[in-house]
Amino acid sequence: MTRNVDIMTLLDPSTWEGRIFSGEWFVGSGEHYQATEPATGKSLGLVGSATADDVKAAVEQATQAQQDWAALPYIERACVLRRAGELFEKHHKEIEDWIIRESGAIRAFATHQTRSDGTGECYEAAALSAAPYGQLLRSQQHRLSFSRRLPVGVVGVISPFNAPVTLAIRAVAPALALGNAVVLKPDLRTAICGGVLLARIFQEAGLPPGLLHMLPGGPKVGAAIVDHPQVPVIAFTGSSATGRAIATSAAQSFKRVHLELGGNSALIVLDDADLEKAVSAGAFGSFHHAGQICMASSRHLVHSSIVHDYVARLAEHARALPVGDPARENVAIGPVIDAGQRDRIHQMVTDSLDAGAHLAAGGTYDGLFYRPTVLADVPLTARAYGEEIFGPVAPVVSFDDLDQAASLASDTGYGLSLGILSRDVARAMTLAERIPSGLVHINDQTVNDEPTIPFGGVGASGNGSRLGGQSANLEAFTESQWVTVRGEMPQYRF
């Protein structure tokens, strides 16, 4: 059973405003951060922030608490995770409202993060607690030989702004379920949904003190977590540039890092695809959550025989999509997270137009609301083709045959997600085998994720590590240990 928490009190600001969390709420050593609603600029409250000293104290506390947590019967850890999932369900409306206001998500995306990912990740983690954690191994000698998985100790989780609940809980929940403690640094721009919420959920779920630490802050706080010698595993989701810096730093102390980074994912539309459905899929893949998704359909590769119709229909979709404040209007697209992100998107669009791309729709903004944008005839040298956009922009490039499609799709340092649309599934599958990608979706756009699957990219999209699913989470958050047992000690010739 969940604790008796009244509806609309889970994120009561009187609990967390101006504070950080280490089993209890207290004022951190860092300066307060003004959380704002991107759609209106209104204040959502003061977020407490941490410093490197707070990280040091949190890791020391986590290290001590983790041993007792790991020693508990698995069923006790599972019960905490199940209660956490129930709390996501019980308070879904309140949580969704906060996600909408703080991150600019529309209601459907906020619901997905709460009901599918928040609840789902906790329930999957509860089951993970009871998963087999070892196997018997054959030995040439007369002894019992087996391997077993043991918790790593303290896991550092650094999460981004774009899907604050999903991209934090998918590491926090399995790490806790497997007997670890967690130090979480959410992005300051969404520290309430990506940090405060998780602290409150697990606090009310009965997680013992000292096992989850929520420390919002800037790069110095993240660096303190990465560099701390008692944090052997780092789970980071964010930009490829920051991931590269984390990997470089972690290599100095041989830490294990799980990097889920950027993308420049291709959506390939073959000549036999259902055009109207393909356009709908393409619009969702590029414009959902204002394109602020690592798996977004960043490059539309369309067969030359249908490309003109595809661009025309995609532009119609873009012009018809309502853009506005998702907390107060029924819209398809909300604001981007801040002015810096907006200006980067617009500069990339204007640079691509200067390079020779044709503007078929959009290309304008009002405040932080960027209109869905379609770029046609995009040169391969344009920024919108070669770089991750992270905005509601759909660059379209044509191809003549499958060899060219494979070459174009592979012509990127990224390798996160791939979508191929065709009535001929076998042909699409064969094409997919020629394109490096961590995720492949036949007859669907590129934005897909579930708590039960191993998620990750290759190349600049990640280091090949995976989060999600039983085997991937065991690999991510435990160490393998070989154990042998003899009935009697052998006599050696020494």
N, C-alpha and C positions, 0 to 999 in steps of 0.2 A: 504494500500500500504506500502511496505517496504521503508526505506530510500534509497537514491541513493548512495549505496556503491559499488565501482568498484570491479570487480572480482579480487581475489588474494590480497585484502587489509584488509580483516577481521582480520587476525592474523599477520599483519605487526609488526615485533619486535620493531620498533621504538615507537609503542604505549605502549607496556607492558613490555619490557625487563628491568629487575631489579626493577620492581614495583609490588605493590599489589593494590587491588581495593576496594574502599568504595564509589561508586558513581562517583569517579574520580580516576585516576591512580597516585600513589605517592610511594615514596620509603619507604618501611616498616622498622621496627626497627630491624628485623632479618638479618642474613648474607645471601648474595646471594648464590644461588644454581646453579651449572652448569648442565643444562639439556643435556643429552647425548642420542645419537641414539644407542640402544642396539646392533643393527646389525653391526655397524661399530666403535662405540666408539666416533664418531665425535660429536662436540658440536652443540647443537640446539639453544643455547642462555643462558643468565643468567636469572634465575627466582628469583623474589623478594620473601622474606619470612617475616613472621610476628612474633611477640612475644605476650606474655600475655597482655602487655599494648595495643597493637593494637587491640586485641580481646575486651578488655574493652571499648575502644573508639568506635569500630564498633557496639557493642551491644547497647551502649547508643544512637548512631545515629539511629540504626535500630528501637529501641523502640519508638523513636519520630516519625519517618517517617511512621511506620506501621499504626498508628491510622488514618492518612489521607488516606492512601491506602485502608484500610478496609472500610472507609466511602464512597468511590467512588461507583458509579453505577457499577453493575457487568459487564456491557457491556464494560466499559473502561478497566477493568482488562483482559477481554477476548480478546480485540483487541491487547493488548500487547503480550499475549501468541500466538495469531495467527501470528502476525508479526515475533515473534521469530521462529515459525515453518517455515515460509516462508524463513527466513534467512538461516536456516539449509538447505533447499532445494536449494536456490540460490547459496550457497557457498559450496555445498557438495564435490566438487572435492578438493578444498583447505583443507577443514576439514579432509577429508579422507587421504590426503597426510600426514598431521600432525599426525594423529592417527597411521598410518603405521610406520612413522619414530620414533615417541616417544615411542610407546608401543610395537612395533614389530608385530602388527597385520597384517594379510594378507588383501588384498584388499576387499574380500567378507565380512570379519568381520568388517572392517572399514566402509564399505557401510551400513551394517546392523545398526551399532551404529548411523550413521548419518541420513539415510533416514527413517529407521523404528523407531528407538528409539528416536533420537533427534527430528525429525519432528513429529513423532507420539505422543510422550509424551506431546509436546507443544500443539498440536491440541486437544488431549484428555483433557488437563488441561483447555484449552479455553472453552470447553463444560462444564467442571466441574464448572466453574464460574457461569453458569446459572442453575445448578442442584437444585432441591428442597432441602431446608436445614432445614426442620422441619416437624412436623406433629401435627395435632389436637389430643388431648388426652381427654378421657372421665373423668368427675369429678362428684363426688357425690353431690357437691355443685352447686349453681346457679352462674356459672362463666364460662368465656372462659379459657380453659386450653390448653396449647400447649408447645412443646419443639422446640428449635431452635439450630442450630449449629453456633458458633462464632469462629473466628480465635483465635489461641492460643497466638499469638503475634510474638515472634521471634523463628524461628526453626533453630537448629544447625544441619548441614549436614556434615558428615565426610565420604569421599568416597575413594575407593582404586585405585590401579594402573591397574588392569587387564582389565576392560572395562570402561575406565575413563569417557566417555561421558554418556553411559547408566546409570551407577551406581551413577552419580551425578544428571542428569536431571530428573530421575524418582522421586526424592524427591523435587528438587528445583522447578520444574514447578508446580506441584499441590499445594505445600505450598504457592507459590506466588499467584496462581489463587484464592485461598480461603481467601486471604486478609492478609497473613502473610508477615513478612520480613524474610530473610534468611542470616545466616552466614555460608559460605561454606569453609571447609578445605579440599582441594584435597591432595592426596598423592604427595609428592615432586617429585617422579620419573615420574609422568605424570601430572604435574601441569599445563602444557600448554593446553593439550586437556581436562583435567578434571576440570580446573579452569579458566584459561585465556579465553578459548573459550566461556564458559558460560557467563562470565562477558562481553565480547565483543558482544555476541548475544543479551543479554538483554539491554545493553547500546544502541545498534543500534535499538533495537525494541521500544525504548522510555520508558523503565521502569524508573519511577522517582528516583532520587538519594536517597541513604540511605537505599534502600530496599534489595539490594543484595551486600554482602560483600564477597570478595574472598581473603582468607588468607592462603596461603600455609605455611606449617611449620611442625615441628616434634611433638612428643608426648606432649610436654608442651603446644603447641598451642591447640591441641585437648582437653587436660585436662582443659584448661582455658575456652573453650566453654562449656564443660560438666558441669563444676562447677559454671558457672555464674548464679546467682539467677534469672536473667531476661531472661533466655533461658529455657522455660518449657518443650520443646520437643526436643529430640535428635534422628536423623535418622542416623544410623551407618551401614556401610557395610564393613566387613573385617573379620579378624580371630576370632575364638571362644574365644581365650585367651584374646584378647583385648576387645571383646564384654563383656566378663565376668567382666573385670575391670571397664568398663564404667557403666554396670548395677549396680555394687556394689557402685560406686561413686554416681550415680544418685539417688540411693535409699535413700541416706542420706537427700536429699531435696525433696523426693517424685516426682521426675521428671518422665515423661513418656518417655520410650525409645523404639525405633523400631530397633531391631537388626536383620540384615540379615548376617548370619555368614557362617562358613565353611560347608563342606559336605564330605561324603564318600559314594556316591550314588551307588546303585546296579543296574546293567543291568542284568535281568534274561532272559536267553534264554531257552525256553522250547523245548522238544524233537521234536515237530511238526513244529518248526519255519522254514521259508525259510532261509536256511543256508547262502547263498551268501548275501542276503539282511541283515541278522542279523550281519554278519561280517562287512559289510559296515557301518551299524548303530553303531556297537561297535567301529570301527575305528574313526568315526567322534566324538562319545561321549567322547573318551579318548584323542584324538590327536588334536582336534580343538583348535586353539590358544595356541598350545603347552601345552594343558591340564590346562592352567591357568584360569580355570572357576570353580566357586563354585559348579555348577551342573554337573561337568564332571562325566562320567561313570568310577568311581574309582574302582569298583569291578565287574568283569564279572562272573556271576554265571551261569554255563552252564550245561545242563543235561549230565550225564555221557555217554549216548549213542552217543553223537555227539561232546563231548569236544575235542577229538584229532583232528578231522577235523576242528573244529572251531579254535583251536590254530594254526594249520598249515596255514589256509587261512588268519587269522588275522596277522600272522607273514609275510606272503607274502605282504599283504596290507602295513604293516609297512615299510618293506624294499623298497617298490616301491614309497612311498611318498617322493616328493622332499622337501628338507629342505634348506633354504637359506634366503637371504635378500629380504624381500617382497617389498621393494621400488625399487629394481633393477632387480628382477627375478620373473618369474611366478612360485611360490612355493605354497605348501600346508601348510607348517609350517614355522614360523619365529623363532626368538630367544626368549629365556626366558628373563625376565626383567633385571636381573643382576647376577653377579657372586655368590652372596649369595644364590639366589634362585636355580641356577644351582647346586651348591655344595650340597645343601640340597636334591635335587632330586637324585643326584648321590649317596649320602650316603644312602638314603633310598633304592635304588636299590641294592647296594652292600650288605647292611645289610640283605636284603631279600634273596639274593643269598646265603649268609652265613648261613641263617636260613633253607635253603633247597629248595628254589624256583629254577626253571629251566629257563635259559635265552633262549627264542625262537627267539628274534630279538632285535636289538638295544643295549642299555646299554653303549653307548659311546657318546662323545660330541666333538665338535670343537668350541672353544670359548664359546659363549653363545648359540650355536645351539646344542640342545640335540636331538639325534636320537629317533624316535618313538620306544618305547620299549614294548615288550610283555613278561610277566612272566607267566610261566605255573607251575602247581603243587604247587601253593603257599600255604605254611602252614598258618594256621589261626593265628599263633603267629608272623608272619612276619610283619614288619613295613608297607610294601606296602599294606597289607590287613587291618590293624587296624587303620592307620592314613590317614589323608588327604594328598595326594601326591602333588597336584598342579603342575603337570608336565606331559609330554606326555608318561605316563606309564599305561599299561593295565594289571593288575593282573587277572589271570583266576583261578577259583576254580570250581570244579565239584560238582554236587548234584545228588541224586538218585531218590528223590520223592518230591512232593510239600511241605510236612511237613518240610523236610530238607531245601528246598529253602527258605521257609518263615522264618525258624529259622536263617539261614545264613544272609539273607537280613536284619533281625531285630537286628542282633548281632553287634550293633554299637551305640554309643551315639548320632550320627547325625541322622537327618531325613529331608533331604532337597528334593531330587528328586528320583524317582523310574521309571525304564523302564522295561516293560515285553513284550517279543516278542513271539507270538504264533498265530497259525491260529484259535485257539479256543478262541474267545474273551471273552465268558462267563467264561471260566476257568481262564483266565488271570485276569478278574475283581474280581473274588472270591479270588484269591491269593492276589491281591492288598489290599483287605480289611483286611488282616492279618498283614500288614507291615506298621508301622507308617511312614508317609511321608507327607510333605506339598504339594508336587506335584507328580502326577502319570501320566505316559504316556504309554498307551497300544499300542503296535506295533510301538514304536518309542524309540529313545535313550533319555538320561536324560537331554540334554541341550535344553531347550525351555523356551521362555519368550515372552510376548507381552505387550504393554502399557495398554491394556484393562483388564488384569487379575490381581487378587490379588495374589501377589507373597510372599512366605515366607516358612520357615521350622519350624520344631519342634525339641525339644531336644537341643543338642549342635549346631544345625543349626539356631537357632533363638528363640525368646521368644513368637512365635505365632502371633506376629503383622504382618500386611500385608500392602504392598504398591502396588498401582495399582488398576485400576477400581474405579468406582464412590463411592461405599459404603466404600471400604477400605480406600481410600484417605480422605474421609470425617471423618472417624473415626480417622485416623492418625493425621490430621493437624487441627482439630477443637475441641472445647469443647462443650458438650451438656449443655444447660441451660433450666430449666423449668420456664415458665412464666404463671401467671394467671392474668386475667383482670375482674373486676367487674364493673357493671354499677353504683352501689352505695356502699358506705362503709357499712359493717354490724355493728350491735349493739351487742357488746359482754357483757356478764354478769360479768363484772369486774368493 
